[in-house]
Amino acid sequence: MRIHVLPALTAACLVLPSCAQFLQAAWTPPNPHASAAPAGHYVVEPAHTQVVFSVLHMGFTHFTGTFSDASGSLDFSPTSAKDMAATISVPVASVSTTSAKLTEELKAADWLDAAHYPAMVFHSTKVTQTGPDSATVAGLLTLHGVTHPLVLHATFNGAGVNILDQKETIGFQLTGTLNRSDYGVTKYVPLIGNEITLTIAAAFEKD
């Protein structure tokens, strides 16, 4: 029988010195093995899914930014990689960096052009298991109105019940690289690097 955690958490916050004490006492660490995750259809949990990009800035620093508010789905099987498929979409206007000025520039027409190309979408075409808790995910990335193949390297983080909403949750880390010029985003190449590293911290909840 499951405990209704949200009402209990609210009550605990009224009497405990810190809600963290309650969470720590009730939390069970996720299982780190993909074989323990339930098969089925999952949807992106947007609050804790994030796309991070990194680009070499003038040869000095690997500058990073993020996209958020992702949506999408995952058909997951712990025993058959060929039966797995995923789609992740992020609104381009969600881009964020440590510079407010740069953030607005990236949304504009001569960069990502969020007004005309509102979403960046990755759709898997083939999943190949490379280890007990890792896989390569081949797919198609659409960015700036252009679609090209992209391979992501996936590592399974964990599976379990989210203590806050009592939903079966699984998480992955996915990484890959692309050349932004292939997608028509060419401003300041090569002063600002052409190669972009994408890292997707993806959380999925069982539908």
N, C-alpha and C positions, 0 to 999 in steps of 0.2 A: 504493500500500500504506500503510495507516494504522499509525502508531506506537502502541503500547500505552502511553499517557501515564501512567496511574496507577502502574504498577511503576517506570517511569523516574523519575517525580517522587519516589517514596519513596526510591529509591537516591540521587538527587541531593541530597535533604535531608540525607543522611548525610555528604556531602563538601563541599557548597557552604556559604559563609558564610550564605547566606539562600536559602530556597526561592524567594523572589521573583525572584532572579536567573535561575533556571531557567525560571520561568513567563514572564518578560519575553522571554527569548531564544526560547522556543518558540511564543509567542502570535502569532496572526495576527488583526488587527482584523476584526470582523464587517463585512460589506458593508452600508452604510446604506440601500440601495435595496430596496424591497419586491419589485421585479421580479426580483431575484436570488435570492429565497427559494424553496426547493423546495415545490411543491404537495404536499398530503397531509394526513393526520390527525396532529394533535399533541396532547399532553397537558400540563397545567400542571406546571411545575417548581416545587414548593412552597417550596423553600429560598430562592428569589430572586424570588418573587411576593409582592407586598404591597399591601394596600388601606389607603390613608391617608384619614382623614376630618378635616375642618376645620369649626369652628363658631365664630361670634362670641360671645365670653364677656363678658357685661355691657356690650357696646359698646366694650370696651377692646382685647381681643386676639383674634386668630384662633387659637384653641386647637386643637391637632392630637392625633390618636391613630392607632393602627394596628390592623389585623386581619391575621392570618397563617395559615399552614397551609392555604393554598388548594388546591382540587382543581378539575378540569374539563378541558375539551377545546376544540380549535379545528380546524375544517376550513378549510384555507387554500388559496387560489388566487391566484397573482400576476397573473393575467390576467382574472379574472372575480369582481368583488365580490359579485355576486348568488349565487354558489355558496359563499360563506363563511358560517360559523356558529360561534358560540362559547357556551360555558357556563362560568361561574366561580362556585364556591361557597366560602364561607369560614365556619368555625365562629365563631359569635358569642362564645363563651367565650374566643376567642383575643384579644379586645380588650385593648389595652394603652395606657396613658398614662404620663406622667412622675410621676403620683401614684398610689401603690398603693391609697390609700383610694378615689379616684375610679374607678380601674379596677374594683374590686369593686362599687361602686355601679352602674356601667354594666351589669354583668352581672345585676343584681337585677331583681325583678319590676316595679318602677315605672319602669324604664328599658327596656333591651333584652330583659329576661326570657329569658336564655339557656337556662334550664331547660326552658321550654315552647316556645321558638322557636330551636332550636339552630343554624340555618344562615341566612345571607344569601346569596341566589342571584340572579345575573343571567344571563338567557338571551336571546341575540340573536334578533331576528325579521327584521331587514333590515340589510344593510351597503351603504352608498352611498359610492363613492370620491369624494373631494373634491380630490385632488391625487395626484401620483405616489407619495407616501409618507404619505398621510393619508386618513381616511374618517370618516363618521359611522356609529355603530352604534346602531340603534334596537332596543329590547328590552323585557323585563319584569323588574323587580326585585321580589323577594319579601323582605320584612323584617318582623319582628315579626308574622308571620302574615298580612300584607297584601301584595297584588300590585298594582303600578302600572306604567305605561309609564315608561321612562327612556331618554334619548338620551345616549350617550357619544361624545366626540370623540377619535378614535384617531390617534396618530402612530407610525409605524414607526421603531424604533430601530436594528435591525440583524439580520443573518442570518449564521450561520456554524457551525462545529463547536466545541462547548464543549471546551476543552483538557483539562478534568478527567475527563469521562466519554465523550468522543468521540461525542457525540450532536449531530445537527443541531438547532440552537436558533434560535428567532426571538423578538424582544422588542418590546413595544409599551408606550406610555404612553397611558392612557385617562382622560379627565376628564369629570365631569358634576355636576349639582346636583339636589337634591331637597329637599322640605319634609318634615321628620321628622313633623310633625303629620299628614300624609297617611297615615302608617303607624301612627298611634296612639301615637307616642312624643311626648307632649305636656308632660312635666314641665318646669316653669320657663320655658315659652314666654310672653313674649318676652325675659325676663331672660337666658336662654341662647337664642341665636338659633334660629330655626326652619329657616333654610336651611342645608343641609349640602353641602359640596363633597367629592366623592369623587374620589380619584386612584388609579388602579390601575396599578402597575408589574407588567406581566405577562410572564413568561417561559414559553415553550412548547417542549417537546422532541418531535421527530418520533417517532411511535409505531412 
